């Protein structure tokens, strides 16, 4: 007896293929290697670069070590596009224009090497509590590039001075000082440099490093103030003042992060040394850093601590 064609089971003995894509917003439910803190860092970066797009899914693809540098590769889907995001320094590439991941990684490494070779600035690609500091420093460099007269170079000195004052303000908001510590006036750059370096780089073993940081800050401060007021301000003096200011900014940010990371060398839960630093713009008052463990779910994010 023959079986009618319409009564046959169309999938019997065959493999059923999933023909419609899972919505990007649902993919997180099926990920077994989720890293919410790093994923938030990447999502925040992408939304900062593509301001009219909303991130729907973030997934780490792999990590590659090239010449001793680690590059994390992420696949990011927004409501309008899909990107490769590669770290160190972080940059994004539309998969429409960069469909090959291997080619994109090679392109990224070459681009980052050229950037490192041409610039010694603190990386401002990711959200940071030092955005104002870096913005003022960038304004000073732009003014320097277009300067002609002595008063133009004096204006560079004034912008650098404001950048250093902003640096102290950002550090001060993120440094816990003992009640008995001296608190100079807000614009007292040298006074605050001493107070903050004593706190962030304290101890007998750090004496030489602490003194170097203070001396470097003092010399840069004196130089930018001289540049602001001297009638002999020149292109050479302006250029040296810019580089001196950039050095102080980089040193102070490094010592702040060192003091934070040194407080948590081991995860208090699993004792791993895989402690990462993240930045969340939503932490009051104007964003702040927090740490998490790359092995377990521990984090010192204020929201977690409050629970």
C-alpha positions as CSV (number, residue, x, y, z in Angstrom):
1,X,0.0,0.0,0.0
2,X,1.5,3.3,-1.1
3,X,1.6,6.3,1.3
4,X,0.1,9.5,0.0
5,X,2.7,12.1,-0.6
6,X,0.9,14.7,1.5
7,X,0.9,12.3,4.5
8,X,4.7,11.9,4.6
9,X,6.6,13.4,7.4
10,X,8.8,16.0,5.7
11,X,11.5,16.0,8.3
12,X,11.6,12.3,9.1
13,X,15.1,11.0,8.9
14,X,16.5,14.4,8.0
15,X,18.4,17.2,9.9
16,X,16.3,20.2,10.7
17,X,18.2,23.4,10.0
18,X,17.5,26.5,12.0
19,X,16.6,29.0,9.2
20,X,15.9,32.2,11.1
21,X,18.5,34.1,13.2
22,X,18.3,34.4,17.0
23,X,17.7,38.1,17.8
24,X,21.0,39.7,19.1
25,X,19.4,40.7,22.4
26,X,18.6,37.1,23.1
27,X,22.1,35.7,22.5
28,X,23.4,36.5,26.0
29,X,21.0,33.8,27.4
30,X,22.9,31.1,25.7
31,X,26.5,32.2,26.4
32,X,28.4,30.0,28.9
33,X,31.4,32.3,29.1
34,X,29.9,35.6,29.8
35,X,32.1,38.4,31.3
36,X,29.6,41.2,32.1
37,X,32.2,43.8,33.2
38,X,34.4,43.5,30.2
39,X,31.4,43.3,27.9
40,X,30.1,46.6,29.5
41,X,33.5,48.2,28.8
42,X,33.3,47.2,25.1
43,X,29.6,48.2,24.8
44,X,30.3,51.6,26.3
45,X,33.2,52.1,23.9
46,X,31.1,51.2,20.8
47,X,28.2,53.4,21.9
48,X,30.6,56.3,22.5
49,X,32.1,55.9,19.0
50,X,28.8,55.1,17.2
51,X,26.6,57.6,19.1
52,X,23.3,56.9,17.2
53,X,23.5,53.1,17.7
54,X,22.5,50.8,20.6
55,X,24.6,47.7,21.4
56,X,22.5,44.6,21.4
57,X,25.1,41.8,21.8
58,X,28.8,41.6,22.8
59,X,30.9,38.5,22.5
60,X,34.6,37.9,23.0
61,X,35.9,35.8,20.1
62,X,39.5,35.2,21.2
63,X,42.7,36.7,22.4
64,X,46.0,36.8,20.5
65,X,49.5,37.6,21.7
66,X,51.6,39.3,19.2
67,X,55.2,40.4,20.1
68,X,54.3,40.2,23.7
69,X,51.2,42.4,23.4
70,X,47.7,40.9,24.1
71,X,44.9,41.8,21.7
72,X,41.3,40.9,22.6
73,X,38.9,40.5,19.7
74,X,35.2,41.1,20.2
75,X,32.2,40.6,17.9
76,X,29.6,43.4,18.6
77,X,26.2,43.7,17.2
78,X,24.2,47.0,17.3
79,X,20.8,47.9,16.0
80,X,22.4,49.2,12.8
81,X,25.7,47.5,12.2
82,X,28.1,44.7,13.3
83,X,31.7,45.4,14.3
84,X,35.0,43.8,15.2
85,X,36.3,45.5,18.3
86,X,40.0,45.0,19.0
87,X,41.9,46.2,22.1
88,X,45.3,47.7,22.8
89,X,44.4,50.4,21.9
90,X,40.7,49.8,21.4
91,X,39.3,50.4,18.0
92,X,36.3,49.2,16.0
93,X,35.9,48.1,12.4
94,X,32.6,47.6,10.6
95,X,32.3,44.0,9.4
96,X,30.7,45.4,6.2
97,X,34.1,46.8,5.2
98,X,36.3,44.4,7.2
99,X,34.7,40.9,6.7
100,X,38.0,39.0,7.3
101,X,38.9,38.8,11.0
102,X,42.6,37.8,10.3
103,X,43.0,40.7,7.9
104,X,41.4,43.1,10.4
105,X,43.7,42.0,13.2
106,X,46.8,42.4,11.0
107,X,45.5,45.9,10.0
108,X,44.8,46.8,13.6
109,X,48.2,45.8,14.9
110,X,49.9,47.8,12.1
111,X,47.8,50.8,12.8
112,X,48.4,50.7,16.6
113,X,52.2,50.4,16.1
114,X,52.1,53.5,13.9
115,X,50.1,55.4,16.5
116,X,52.4,54.4,19.4
117,X,55.4,55.5,17.3
118,X,53.9,58.9,16.6
119,X,52.3,59.8,19.9
120,X,53.2,59.6,23.6
121,X,49.8,60.8,24.8
122,X,47.6,59.1,27.4
123,X,45.1,57.1,25.5
124,X,41.7,58.8,25.6
125,X,39.8,56.4,23.4
126,X,37.8,54.9,26.3
127,X,35.6,56.8,28.7
128,X,37.7,58.2,31.5
129,X,37.5,60.5,34.5
130,X,40.4,62.4,33.0
131,X,38.4,63.5,29.8
132,X,38.5,67.2,30.9
133,X,42.3,67.0,31.5
134,X,43.0,65.5,28.1
135,X,40.6,67.9,26.4
136,X,42.4,70.9,27.8
137,X,45.8,69.4,26.9
138,X,44.5,68.8,23.3
139,X,43.3,72.4,23.1
140,X,46.8,73.5,24.1
141,X,48.4,71.4,21.3
142,X,45.9,72.8,18.7
143,X,46.7,76.3,19.8
144,X,50.4,75.6,19.6
145,X,50.0,74.2,16.0
146,X,48.4,77.4,14.8
147,X,50.5,79.8,16.9
148,X,52.4,82.7,15.3
149,X,52.9,85.5,17.8
150,X,54.4,85.4,21.3
151,X,50.9,85.9,22.9
152,X,49.7,82.8,21.0
153,X,52.4,80.7,22.8
154,X,51.5,82.4,26.1
155,X,47.9,81.2,25.6
156,X,49.3,77.6,25.2
157,X,50.9,78.0,28.7
158,X,47.6,79.1,30.1
159,X,45.7,76.1,28.7
160,X,48.4,73.7,30.0
161,X,48.1,75.4,33.4
162,X,44.4,74.7,33.4
163,X,45.0,71.1,32.3
164,X,47.3,70.5,35.3
165,X,44.7,72.1,37.7
166,X,42.0,69.8,36.2
167,X,44.4,66.8,36.7
168,X,44.7,67.6,40.4
169,X,40.9,67.9,40.8
170,X,40.3,64.5,39.1
171,X,42.9,62.8,41.3
172,X,41.6,64.5,44.4
173,X,38.0,63.2,43.9
174,X,39.4,59.6,43.6
175,X,41.9,59.6,46.5
176,X,40.9,58.8,50.1
177,X,42.8,61.1,52.4
178,X,43.1,60.7,56.2
179,X,41.2,63.3,58.2
180,X,44.5,64.9,59.4
181,X,45.9,65.3,55.9
182,X,46.5,68.9,54.7
183,X,44.0,70.2,52.1
184,X,45.4,73.1,50.2
185,X,43.3,75.5,48.1
186,X,41.8,74.0,45.0
187,X,44.2,75.8,42.6
188,X,47.3,75.1,44.6
189,X,48.8,72.6,42.2
190,X,52.1,72.2,44.0
191,X,50.5,71.8,47.4
192,X,48.1,69.1,46.2
193,X,50.8,67.3,44.3
194,X,52.7,66.9,47.5
195,X,49.7,65.7,49.4
196,X,48.5,63.3,46.7
197,X,51.9,61.7,46.0
198,X,52.4,61.2,49.7
199,X,49.2,59.3,49.8
200,X,49.3,57.4,46.5
201,X,53.0,56.7,46.6
202,X,53.8,56.5,50.3
203,X,56.3,54.4,52.2
204,X,60.0,54.3,52.5
205,X,60.5,51.9,49.6
206,X,58.8,54.5,47.3
207,X,61.0,57.5,48.4
208,X,62.9,57.9,45.2
209,X,59.8,57.4,43.0
210,X,57.7,59.8,45.1
211,X,60.4,62.5,44.9
212,X,60.8,62.1,41.2
213,X,57.0,62.5,40.7
214,X,57.0,65.7,42.9
215,X,60.0,67.2,41.1
216,X,58.6,66.5,37.7
217,X,55.3,68.1,38.6
218,X,57.0,71.1,40.1
219,X,59.2,71.7,37.1
220,X,56.3,71.3,34.6
221,X,54.2,73.7,36.7
222,X,56.9,76.3,36.9
223,X,57.5,76.0,33.1
224,X,53.9,76.5,32.1
225,X,53.5,79.5,34.4
226,X,56.7,81.0,33.0
227,X,55.4,80.4,29.4
228,X,52.1,82.1,30.3
229,X,53.8,85.3,31.3
230,X,57.0,85.7,29.4
231,X,57.1,88.0,26.3
232,X,59.8,85.7,24.8
233,X,57.4,82.8,24.5
234,X,58.4,80.7,21.5
235,X,57.5,77.6,19.5
236,X,60.3,75.6,21.1
237,X,59.4,76.6,24.7
238,X,55.7,75.9,24.0
239,X,56.6,72.4,22.6
240,X,58.7,71.5,25.6
241,X,55.9,72.7,27.9
242,X,53.4,70.5,26.2
243,X,55.6,67.4,26.4
244,X,56.3,68.2,30.1
245,X,52.6,68.5,30.9
246,X,51.8,65.2,29.0
247,X,54.5,63.5,31.1
248,X,53.0,64.7,34.4
249,X,49.5,63.7,33.3
250,X,50.7,60.2,32.3
251,X,52.7,59.7,35.6
252,X,49.9,60.9,37.9
253,X,47.3,58.7,36.1
254,X,49.6,55.7,36.3
255,X,50.3,56.2,40.0
256,X,46.6,56.5,40.8
257,X,45.9,53.2,39.0
258,X,48.9,51.5,40.7
259,X,47.6,52.5,44.1
260,X,44.2,51.1,43.2
261,X,45.4,47.8,41.8
262,X,47.9,47.2,44.6
263,X,45.0,47.2,47.1
264,X,43.5,44.1,45.4
265,X,46.3,41.9,44.3
266,X,44.3,38.7,44.9
267,X,40.6,38.1,44.4
268,X,39.1,37.9,47.9
269,X,36.8,35.0,46.8
270,X,38.9,32.7,44.6
271,X,42.4,34.1,45.3
272,X,43.2,34.6,41.6
273,X,45.6,37.3,40.5
274,X,43.5,37.9,37.4
275,X,42.2,41.3,38.6
276,X,41.0,43.7,35.9
277,X,40.2,47.4,36.0
278,X,37.0,48.9,34.4
279,X,35.5,52.3,34.2
280,X,31.7,53.0,34.6
281,X,30.5,56.4,33.7
282,X,27.3,55.8,35.8
283,X,29.2,55.7,39.2
284,X,28.6,59.0,41.0
285,X,29.6,61.8,40.8
286,X,31.2,61.7,37.3
287,X,32.2,58.1,36.7
288,X,34.9,56.0,38.4
289,X,37.0,52.9,38.2
290,X,36.2,49.5,39.7
291,X,37.8,46.1,39.6
292,X,36.6,42.6,38.9
293,X,38.0,39.1,38.9
294,X,38.5,37.4,35.5
295,X,38.0,33.9,37.0
296,X,35.0,34.2,39.3
297,X,32.1,36.7,39.6
298,X,33.7,38.9,42.3
299,X,33.6,42.7,41.7
300,X,34.0,45.8,44.0
301,X,31.5,47.8,41.9
302,X,29.5,50.1,44.2
303,X,26.2,48.6,43.1
304,X,27.4,45.1,44.1
305,X,28.8,46.3,47.4
306,X,25.5,47.9,48.3
307,X,23.5,44.7,47.8
